[in-house]
């Protein structure tokens, strides 16, 4: 009995799916007329292998999500049948592991799990694990009081291990008599204790939650339920659970809501540290400030907020206006500091202040320095001058390269 490929000409269309559209990228014929002999099974099998190899090459091209092969069989009378003989999808791109960044400045010597969610450690964790925190949409406080045992975090053990090693080296470099290996071992144990603490907390089903009674009610109830050394952990955990599942912008709004109930000084301090951890995320500031013309305008607006001046045209319920009102009341010193740290980093950073050429960039820097000079705290005035000088040097280098 004759094989189907012996009496029918074969033609293959290789199609690639790119930009959600199927496109023919190659056509392969059997070229049997060039053989000067019958087209046999060996010819057919080699042809199919060549088609499969060509499809694999097409699938490996950038932007191609899938390939398919249509085989046409043409009889001598011109009748054609078509069939899909191959379909393959590109493998999903490998998930990029979030990078671990170097800490800025000294790394505090944490001694207990409580130190991990206080402001000095939060600033370091927020810097070193910023890519991971942004991916998860959380703050360091949420990380060490709620999310450290989550599946998303257990898949990032390598990042945490790397961060611990870098923190240990940073602590050894910043303090005399500190051994890197000992600090690495100690910090690893500290993180394990933090995980165990969160796992234990998850088993507590009857613990008070942040609700209509506000922060004062939460603190009063916690004082009657937990030892004094665990009070801050449960307060931060309660606030983290209260804002869980919302964006950073939504978390800022919910945190500011807690200040409306007139919390105690302890409650204000807890909320202040949580908001400061939110402010550390550059993405939140972008959402908070909206579509401003350029970075210079954004930094000036942030400085005005720290001075208690709401953005022009913002309603009193708008988050920038609410934050400015809290700054005017001097209730959020940690948040105030976090905003100014962000301003100073941006001044000395590499992102353009304006959208113009070098002359406009230089003029923008001069204007920014003057505007910030009106509101910068005296303790950071020298740092502002240094940041401006560093950016001026970068602009000079850029100008020299263009000459």
C-alpha positions as CSV (number, residue, x, y, z in Angstrom):
1,X,0.0,0.0,0.0
2,X,1.4,3.4,-1.0
3,X,2.3,5.9,1.7
4,X,0.4,9.2,1.7
5,X,3.6,11.2,1.1
6,X,4.5,9.2,-2.0
7,X,1.7,10.6,-4.2
8,X,1.1,14.0,-2.7
9,X,3.3,17.1,-2.6
10,X,4.0,18.4,0.8
11,X,4.2,22.1,1.9
12,X,4.8,23.4,5.4
13,X,3.9,26.8,6.8
14,X,5.6,27.8,10.1
15,X,3.6,30.4,11.9
16,X,4.8,32.4,15.0
17,X,2.7,34.2,17.6
18,X,4.1,37.6,18.3
19,X,2.3,40.7,19.6
20,X,-0.8,38.5,19.8
21,X,-0.9,37.9,16.1
22,X,0.0,34.8,14.1
23,X,2.3,35.4,11.2
24,X,3.9,33.1,8.6
25,X,7.6,33.2,9.2
26,X,8.8,30.4,6.8
27,X,7.5,28.1,4.1
28,X,9.2,24.8,3.4
29,X,8.5,22.6,0.3
30,X,9.5,19.0,-0.2
31,X,11.3,19.8,-3.5
32,X,10.7,16.3,-4.7
33,X,11.1,17.3,-8.4
34,X,14.7,18.0,-7.7
35,X,15.4,14.4,-6.5
36,X,15.0,12.7,-9.9
37,X,13.8,9.6,-8.1
38,X,10.8,8.6,-6.0
39,X,10.2,10.6,-2.8
40,X,10.5,7.9,-0.1
41,X,10.1,7.5,3.7
42,X,13.7,8.6,4.4
43,X,13.1,11.8,2.5
44,X,9.8,12.4,4.4
45,X,11.3,11.8,7.8
46,X,14.2,14.1,7.0
47,X,11.8,16.8,5.8
48,X,9.8,16.6,9.0
49,X,12.9,16.8,11.1
50,X,14.0,19.9,9.2
51,X,10.6,21.5,9.7
52,X,10.6,20.8,13.4
53,X,14.1,22.3,13.7
54,X,13.0,25.4,11.8
55,X,10.0,25.7,14.1
56,X,12.3,25.5,17.1
57,X,14.5,28.3,15.7
58,X,11.4,30.5,15.2
59,X,10.2,29.8,18.8
60,X,13.6,31.0,20.1
61,X,13.3,34.4,18.6
62,X,12.6,37.4,20.9
63,X,9.0,38.2,21.4
64,X,7.7,34.9,20.0
65,X,5.2,33.3,22.4
66,X,4.3,30.2,20.4
67,X,4.7,28.4,17.0
68,X,2.5,26.1,14.9
69,X,3.2,24.2,11.8
70,X,0.5,23.6,9.1
71,X,1.2,20.8,6.6
72,X,-0.5,20.9,3.2
73,X,-0.9,17.8,1.1
74,X,-1.6,18.4,-2.6
75,X,-2.9,15.6,-4.9
76,X,-2.1,15.5,-8.6
77,X,-5.5,16.9,-9.4
78,X,-4.9,20.0,-7.3
79,X,-7.0,19.0,-4.2
80,X,-5.3,20.3,-1.0
81,X,-5.8,19.2,2.6
82,X,-4.4,21.0,5.5
83,X,-3.6,19.9,9.1
84,X,-1.8,21.3,12.1
85,X,1.0,18.9,12.9
86,X,2.9,20.9,15.6
87,X,2.1,23.5,18.3
88,X,4.6,24.6,20.9
89,X,4.6,27.4,23.4
90,X,7.7,29.3,24.5
91,X,8.7,28.5,28.1
92,X,7.9,31.2,30.6
93,X,10.8,33.6,31.2
94,X,12.8,32.6,34.2
95,X,11.7,34.6,37.3
96,X,14.4,37.2,38.1
97,X,15.5,36.9,41.7
98,X,15.1,40.3,43.4
99,X,18.5,41.9,43.9
100,X,19.9,42.6,47.3
101,X,21.4,46.1,47.5
102,X,24.1,47.5,49.7
103,X,23.1,49.3,52.8
104,X,23.6,53.1,52.9
105,X,25.6,54.2,56.0
106,X,26.1,52.3,59.2
107,X,24.2,49.1,60.0
108,X,22.8,49.0,63.5
109,X,23.7,46.1,65.9
110,X,20.3,44.4,66.4
111,X,20.1,42.4,69.6
112,X,16.5,41.2,69.7
113,X,13.7,40.5,67.3
114,X,12.1,43.7,68.4
115,X,15.0,45.6,66.9
116,X,14.1,44.4,63.5
117,X,10.9,46.4,63.2
118,X,12.2,49.6,64.8
119,X,13.3,52.5,62.6
120,X,17.1,52.1,62.5
121,X,16.8,48.5,61.2
122,X,13.8,49.2,59.0
123,X,15.9,51.8,57.1
124,X,18.6,49.2,56.4
125,X,16.1,46.4,55.5
126,X,14.2,48.8,53.3
127,X,17.4,49.7,51.4
128,X,18.9,46.2,51.1
129,X,15.7,44.4,50.2
130,X,14.0,47.2,48.3
131,X,13.5,45.2,45.0
132,X,11.9,42.4,47.0
133,X,9.7,44.7,49.1
134,X,8.5,46.5,46.1
135,X,7.7,43.2,44.4
136,X,5.6,42.2,47.4
137,X,4.2,45.7,48.0
138,X,5.1,45.7,51.7
139,X,7.2,47.5,54.2
140,X,10.0,46.1,56.4
141,X,7.6,46.3,59.4
142,X,5.1,44.1,57.6
143,X,7.9,41.8,56.6
144,X,9.1,41.0,60.1
145,X,5.6,41.0,61.8
146,X,3.4,39.3,59.2
147,X,4.9,38.3,55.9
148,X,8.2,36.6,56.9
149,X,6.5,33.2,57.0
150,X,4.5,33.7,53.8
151,X,5.0,31.5,50.8
152,X,6.3,34.4,48.8
153,X,9.0,35.0,51.4
154,X,10.0,31.4,51.9
155,X,10.8,31.4,48.1
156,X,13.2,34.3,48.7
157,X,15.4,32.7,51.3
158,X,18.5,33.3,49.1
159,X,17.8,37.0,49.1
160,X,17.4,37.1,52.9
161,X,20.6,35.1,53.3
162,X,22.5,37.5,51.1
163,X,21.1,40.4,53.0
164,X,22.1,38.9,56.3
165,X,25.7,38.4,55.1
166,X,25.9,42.0,53.8
167,X,24.4,43.3,57.1
168,X,27.0,41.3,59.1
169,X,29.8,42.8,57.0
170,X,28.4,46.3,57.4
171,X,28.2,45.8,61.2
172,X,31.7,44.6,61.4
173,X,32.9,47.5,59.3
174,X,31.1,50.0,61.5
175,X,32.1,48.8,64.9
176,X,35.3,47.7,66.5
177,X,35.6,44.1,67.9
178,X,32.7,42.8,65.7
179,X,33.4,39.5,64.0
180,X,31.7,39.0,60.6
181,X,31.1,35.3,61.0
182,X,29.7,35.7,64.5
183,X,27.4,38.5,63.4
184,X,26.2,36.4,60.4
185,X,25.4,33.5,62.7
186,X,23.7,35.8,65.2
187,X,21.6,37.6,62.6
188,X,20.6,34.3,61.0
189,X,19.4,33.1,64.5
190,X,17.6,36.5,65.0
191,X,15.7,36.0,61.7
192,X,14.8,32.5,62.7
193,X,13.4,33.8,66.0
194,X,11.4,36.4,64.1
195,X,9.9,33.7,61.9
196,X,9.0,31.6,65.0
197,X,7.4,34.5,66.6
198,X,5.2,35.2,63.6
199,X,4.3,31.5,63.4
200,X,3.3,31.5,67.0
201,X,1.3,34.7,66.5
202,X,-0.6,33.1,63.6
203,X,-1.8,30.4,66.0
204,X,-3.3,33.0,68.4
205,X,-6.9,33.3,67.1
206,X,-8.3,35.5,69.9
207,X,-5.8,38.4,69.9
208,X,-7.3,41.9,69.6
209,X,-7.4,43.5,66.2
210,X,-7.4,47.1,65.2
211,X,-11.0,48.2,64.8
212,X,-13.6,50.9,65.6
213,X,-12.0,51.6,69.0
214,X,-8.9,52.9,67.3
215,X,-5.3,52.7,68.4
216,X,-6.0,53.6,72.0
217,X,-8.5,50.7,72.3
218,X,-6.0,48.4,70.7
219,X,-3.1,49.4,73.0
220,X,-5.3,49.2,76.1
221,X,-6.4,45.7,75.2
222,X,-2.9,44.5,74.3
223,X,-1.5,45.8,77.6
224,X,-3.9,43.4,79.4
225,X,-3.1,40.5,77.1
226,X,0.6,40.4,76.3
227,X,3.9,41.0,78.2
228,X,5.4,44.5,77.9
229,X,8.2,43.2,75.7
230,X,5.7,41.9,73.2
231,X,3.5,45.0,73.1
232,X,5.2,46.7,70.1
233,X,5.3,43.5,68.1
234,X,1.6,43.0,68.4
235,X,0.8,46.7,67.8
236,X,2.8,46.7,64.6
237,X,1.4,43.3,63.6
238,X,-2.2,44.6,64.2
239,X,-1.6,47.7,62.0
240,X,0.1,45.5,59.3
241,X,-2.9,43.2,59.3
242,X,-5.3,46.1,59.2
243,X,-3.7,47.4,55.9
244,X,-2.9,44.0,54.4
245,X,-4.0,43.6,50.8
246,X,-4.0,47.3,49.9
247,X,-1.5,49.2,47.8
248,X,1.2,51.3,49.4
249,X,-1.0,54.4,48.7
250,X,-3.9,52.7,50.4
251,X,-1.8,51.7,53.4
252,X,-0.8,55.4,53.8
253,X,-4.4,56.4,53.7
254,X,-5.4,53.8,56.3
255,X,-2.5,54.7,58.5
256,X,-3.3,58.4,58.5
257,X,-6.9,57.5,59.3
258,X,-5.7,56.1,62.6
259,X,-4.4,59.5,63.6
260,X,-7.9,61.0,63.5
261,X,-8.9,59.2,66.7
262,X,-6.4,61.0,68.8
263,X,-4.1,58.1,69.7
264,X,-1.8,58.2,72.7
265,X,1.8,59.3,72.2
266,X,2.8,55.6,72.0
267,X,0.2,55.0,69.3
268,X,1.4,58.1,67.4
269,X,4.9,56.8,67.6
270,X,3.9,53.4,66.1
271,X,1.9,55.0,63.3
272,X,4.7,57.4,62.6
273,X,7.3,54.6,62.2
274,X,4.9,52.7,59.9
275,X,4.3,55.7,57.7
276,X,8.0,56.4,57.6
277,X,8.6,52.9,56.3
278,X,6.0,53.5,53.6
279,X,7.7,56.8,52.6
280,X,11.0,54.9,52.1
281,X,9.4,53.3,49.0
282,X,10.0,55.5,46.0
283,X,7.0,54.2,44.2
284,X,4.7,55.5,46.9
285,X,6.0,59.0,46.5
286,X,5.3,58.8,42.7
287,X,1.7,57.9,43.5
288,X,1.4,60.5,46.2
289,X,2.7,63.4,44.1
290,X,0.9,62.5,40.9
291,X,2.0,63.5,37.4
292,X,4.3,66.5,38.1
293,X,6.3,68.0,35.3
294,X,9.7,66.8,36.5
295,X,11.8,65.6,39.4
296,X,12.6,69.1,40.5
297,X,9.0,70.0,40.9
298,X,8.4,66.8,42.9
299,X,11.2,67.5,45.3
300,X,10.0,71.1,45.9
301,X,6.5,69.8,46.6
302,X,7.9,67.2,49.1
303,X,9.8,70.0,50.9
304,X,6.6,72.1,51.1
305,X,4.8,69.1,52.6
306,X,7.4,68.8,55.3
307,X,6.9,72.5,56.1
308,X,3.1,71.8,56.5
309,X,2.2,73.4,53.1
310,X,-0.4,71.4,51.2
311,X,0.0,71.3,47.4
312,X,-1.9,74.1,45.6
313,X,-5.4,73.1,44.7
314,X,-5.4,69.9,46.9
315,X,-8.5,69.3,48.9
316,X,-8.1,68.9,52.7
317,X,-9.0,65.2,52.3
318,X,-6.3,64.6,49.7
319,X,-3.4,62.5,51.0
320,X,-0.7,65.1,50.3
321,X,-2.8,67.7,52.2
322,X,-3.4,65.3,55.1
323,X,0.3,64.5,55.3
324,X,1.1,68.2,55.2
325,X,-1.3,68.8,58.1
326,X,0.4,66.2,60.2
327,X,3.8,67.7,59.4
328,X,2.5,71.1,60.5
329,X,1.4,69.6,63.8
330,X,4.9,68.1,64.3
331,X,3.4,64.7,65.1
332,X,5.4,62.6,62.7
333,X,9.1,63.2,63.3
334,X,10.2,59.8,61.7
335,X,8.1,60.5,58.6
336,X,9.5,64.0,58.4
337,X,13.0,62.6,58.5
338,X,12.2,59.9,55.9
339,X,10.9,62.5,53.5
340,X,14.0,64.6,53.8
341,X,16.3,61.5,53.4
342,X,14.4,60.8,50.2
343,X,14.8,64.4,49.0
344,X,18.6,64.5,49.7
345,X,19.1,61.1,47.9
346,X,17.2,62.4,44.9
347,X,19.3,65.6,44.8
348,X,22.5,63.6,44.6
349,X,21.1,60.9,42.4
350,X,21.4,60.4,38.6
351,X,17.8,60.9,37.6
352,X,17.3,64.2,35.7
353,X,15.8,67.1,37.5
354,X,14.4,68.5,34.3
355,X,13.6,67.3,30.8
356,X,15.9,69.8,29.1
357,X,19.6,70.0,28.0
358,X,22.5,70.6,30.3
359,X,22.0,74.3,30.6
360,X,18.4,73.8,31.7
361,X,19.4,71.0,34.1
362,X,22.0,73.3,35.7
363,X,19.4,76.1,36.0
364,X,17.0,73.6,37.5
365,X,19.6,72.6,40.1
366,X,20.2,76.2,41.1
367,X,16.5,76.8,41.5
368,X,16.0,73.6,43.4
369,X,18.8,74.5,45.8
370,X,17.3,77.8,46.5
371,X,13.8,76.3,47.0
372,X,15.0,73.6,49.3
373,X,17.2,76.0,51.2
374,X,14.0,77.7,52.5
375,X,12.8,74.6,54.2
376,X,15.7,72.2,54.9
377,X,16.3,71.6,58.6
378,X,19.5,73.1,59.8
379,X,20.9,69.7,60.8
380,X,20.8,68.7,57.1
381,X,21.8,71.9,55.5
382,X,25.4,70.7,55.0
383,X,24.2,67.5,53.5
384,X,22.1,69.4,51.0
385,X,25.1,71.5,50.0
386,X,27.1,68.3,49.6
387,X,24.4,66.7,47.5
388,X,24.2,69.7,45.2
389,X,27.9,69.7,44.8
390,X,27.9,66.0,43.8
391,X,25.3,66.7,41.2
392,X,27.1,69.7,39.9
393,X,30.2,67.6,39.5
394,X,28.2,65.0,37.5
395,X,26.9,67.7,35.2
396,X,30.4,69.0,34.7
397,X,31.7,65.5,33.8
398,X,28.8,65.2,31.3
399,X,29.6,68.5,29.8
400,X,33.3,67.6,29.4
401,X,32.3,64.3,27.7
402,X,30.3,66.2,25.1
403,X,33.1,68.6,24.2
